[in-house]
Amino acid sequence: MKFTRNLAFPILAFALLAGTQSCKKEDVEPNEPTPTPAMSSTYDYEFNNGQVVPTAAYNGMHMDNLTASITVTELSSSTSKITVTLNNTISGQTYHTHAHDAADPATTPNGTPYNETPNTAVYTQMIMGNGGSVSVSQEISMSYSDITTSYDGFFVVHDPLQAITTTDISTYLIVGSFARTQTASNLKSMTFPYAFNTGQVAAAYAYSGAHNSSLSGDLKIQELADGTSRVSVMLNNSMDGEMYHVHAHDAADPSTTPNNTPYNETPNSGLCTMMITGNGGTAGGSQMSSMSYADITSVYNGFFVVHDPLQAITTTDPTTYVLLGLFARS
């Protein structure tokens, strides 16, 4: 009898546990359906080198390292969020960014392939540059599908260094189809670095003056869609407020030049003559050249010169050149 009583308690406990577990299984709520994640797509944009209009590549002083992206995010079946990001902005400059509806050029006042008035219902924002990357967003009453498949328009980033115009495409830093994958341009570019002039070209030409020797430079040659080129110069560790004259000088036989210089003393204005105001850090400028990328980087024979802003400009005394080297050559 003792054995029987001891066995009865575990059997009863097991029965109660099994009943409890059975009830728990019956109380479990059916699985809720997994929400469908909101759709989102990002579209990248290169600098305006004439990809859309070959004859209207950007022409101005803004450096061509600016890039952009558009991210379209679904908010509901009928609303979306447009987020635009600009990279390599100029600190303190205001970038006007717009959507322009595509249009028949025969119907627009100035023959543009878009309506000159931005479409505020799709996207119009001003972005304050910060020296790096900055983003703004706008919520709109259009579906994700409408924006990414049906809407036909252009994305435009205006140059903050020029007066705003909606008719001159050469003032657009970026232009491309709005919220669409852009075709890669495959346009060539190359950057050539230059160290401070310590006599690399000739020992007798080493810089002599009061400018800090931390100055260096980069010369970038960008192929444009119409066969011309953009020549850009960046000066690193520039002196704040000082004006740097930057030139290309054609190579020449010293026996033929007035002062026996191995270059023409008159700068080649069709290739590179610009003035860059130092800012205490990296300062730059650019200009268009009718010469092709291939001609500049493989045929042209000349010198890259940056004059000392602390001395009177002379094209006959290379010891006043803070940077000096062969033009567009490694």
N, C-alpha and C positions, 0 to 999 in steps of 0.2 A: 504493500500500500504506500509506503514511503516513496518508492521508486516512481509509482504512478503519479503521485502529487507533484513531484519535481519535474516530471515531463509535461504536465498539463500547462504550467506557467509559460514556458517558452513557446508552446504551440499557440496559446492565446495571444501572446505578444506579437508573434509573426503575423497572425490573422489581422490584428488591429493595424499593423504597419502596412500590410498589403492593401487593406481597405483605404488607408489614408493616401497611399500613392495612387490608387485607382481614381480617387476623387480629384487629386491634383491634375492628373492627365485630362480629365473631363473639363476642368476649369480653365485650361490653357486657351487663350484667345487665338483665333486663326491669324496667320502671318499677314501683316499689312503689305501691300504691293510696294516695291522699291520705287521711289520717285525718279522720274527721268531727269538726268542732269541737264542744267541749262547749257545750250549750245554757245560756243565761243570760237572765234577765229581771229588770227592776227595776220596782217598784211604789211610787208616791209617795203620801204621806198628808198631808192638811191637819190643822190644829189642830181639836180637837173643838168645833165650833160648832153641834152638834145635827144633823149630817148623817145619822147612823144612828138616833138617838133624839131627835126634835125637842124633847122636854121635858127632856132631860138633857145640854144643852150644858155644857161645863166651867165650874165655878164655884169659883174660888180665886184665889190671889195670883200664880200663875205667869204670866209674860207670854205672850201668845198668838202670838208669832212663832216658837214651836217647830214644826218640821216633821220628818217622818221618811220613810225609804224602806226597803223590803225588797228585797234582791237574792237570787234563788234561782239557784244555779249547779250544774249537773250534774257529779258526780264520777265516777259509774259508772252502770250500768244500774239500780242499786238504792240508790245513796246520793247525797246532795245536801249543799250547804253553804248555810246561811241567814246572810246578812249584814244586820244592821240598822244604819242610820245615823241619828243624831239631830242636828239642826241647831239652833243658838241655845240650847244648854244652859246651865245655871247651873253655874259652876265649883264643884267640891267636893260637889255634890249627887248622890245615887245614884238613878238611874231604874230601876225594876223594869219589865221588858218581857216580855210573855207571849203565848203562843198559847192560846186557849180554844176548845175544841170547841163547835160550835153544838149547841143542844139545844132540845127542846120546853119552853117556859116552864111548861107544866102539870106537868112532871116534875122541875123544879129546886126546891130548898128555898125560894128567894126570888123565884121567878117570872122569873128571868133567862133570856134566849134563848141561853144558853151554860152549859156546865159551869163552876161557880165555881172548881174546882181547875184550874190551868193544865196544859197538856199538855207535860210536860217532854221527851217524845220528839220533839215537833215544834219547840218553841222556848221556852226560858225563860232569860233572862240579866239581869244587873244591869249597868248602864252608868254609869260615873262621869263626870259632866259636867265639861267643861274650859273653859266659856265660849264655845265655838264648836261645831264638828262633831266627833263621835266615833263610832266604829264598833266592833261586836263581831260575831264569827261563831260558828256552831255547826254541826258536821257531824252529819247525821242519817241514819238507815237507812230513808229513803223516797226513791223515785225523783223525778226532776224532774217527770215527768208527773203523779205522784200529788199532789205538793204544789200544782202550778199548775192542775190540772183537777179532781182528785177530792176533796182534803181540804176540808172544810167547817168553817170556824172563824173566829175574830176575832183581830185583832192589837190589843193593848192596851199603852199606855204610861201608867203610874201617875204621879201628881203626887208628886214627892219632898218637897213642902212640906206634905203632909197624911199622916195615917195611912193605910196601905194598906188598901183594901177592895176586894173583888171583886164587891160587890153594888151600889155606888153609882156609876153611870156618870158622874155629874157630877163625879167626882174624876179621870176619865181625861183626860189631856192629848190623847191620840189614841186613836181606836177606829175600826176598819173591818174589812172582810172580809180574811182572811189571804191574802196573795199573789194578790190580784186587782186589776184596774184599778179605781180608785175613781171614782165619778161626781163631776164637778166640782160644787161646791156653788153657785157663782154668787151667793153671799151678798155683799152690799156691805160695804165698809169704807172709811174715810177717816181720814187722819192730819192733824192741825192743829198746826203748829209755833208756839212762843211764845218770844220773845226776853226778855231780862232787862227788868224794869220800869224804863224810863227816861222814863216819862210818855207812852206811846203812847195810852192811853185819855184822859188829861187831864194837862196839864203839872203841875198841883198834886198829882197822885197819884204822881209819880216816887219811886222807892224812896229811903229815907234810912236808912242803917245800915252795918254792918260786913261784910255778906256779899259775897263775891267776885262781881263782875258777869259772870263767865264762865258762870254758871248759865243754862241754857235748858231748855225742856221740849217734850214732844210729847204731844198728847191724841189717842187713837185711839178711834173709834166703830166697833164691829163689829156688823153685823146678825147675829142668831141665827135658827135655823130656825123657832123658835116665834113669831117676831114681836117678841121682846124684843131687848135690846142688851147688849153688853159694853162698858164704859167703862174704858179703860186709860190710865195716865199713866206716862211715862218722864221722869225728871229727869237731865239731863246735867251733869257737873261738880259733882255734889252733894258736900256736906261729910261726911266719914266720921263715922258715929256720931250725926249730928244728925237729929232727927225733923222731917219736913216735913208740915204739915197742908195737905191739898189739898181744895178745896171748889168746888162750883157754887153761885152765888148768883143767885136770880131777879132780873131787872131790876124796878125799881119807880119810881114817881113820888117824887122826893125830898121833896115836900111831905107825903107820907103815912108816911114812915119816922121813927123816933124821933130819929135824928141826921142827918136830911136826906141820907142816902146814896142814890145812884141804884140801889140794890138792896136786897132784903130782907136784913137782917143775919143772920138764921138761915139756915145753909146748906141746900140742897135735898138731903136725905139719900137721897131716892129716885133721884137722878141721880148725884151724885158727892160723897162725903165719905170720904176715906181718909187714912191716915197712912203715909208712906214714909220708911224709915230710909236716910239717905245712906250711901254706901259709898266715897266718894272718886272715884267715876266715874259710871256710869249706873245708877240705881236706879229701880225701878218698882213699880207695883201696879195692881190692877184690881178692878172690882165689876160686878155685874149690875144692870141697870135695866129696869123694866117698860115704859119708854118705847120706842117703835119707833125704828128708825134714821132714818126720814123725819122724825119729830117732832123728834128731837134735832138733826138737821143742817139742818132748814129751817124749823121752827116755833118751837122753844124760844128764848126771849129771856132771856139771862142772862150772867153773867160767870164766867170761870175764874180762880181765885185760888190762889196758893201762898204760904203765910205764911212769914215769916222765922223759922227755928228759933233764931236768936240773940236774939230779942226775945219779950216776952210776947205771946201771941196776942190780937189785937183784930180785930173785924170792922167797926170804925168808922174806922180810920186806914189808908187805902190806901198811905200811904208806908211801911208795914211789910210790904207785899206784894212778894216778890221776883219773882213773875210775876203779870201781870194782863192780861186781854184778854177779848173776847167769847167765850162758850162755843161751841166747835165751829163757828167761823166763820173763814174765811181773812182 
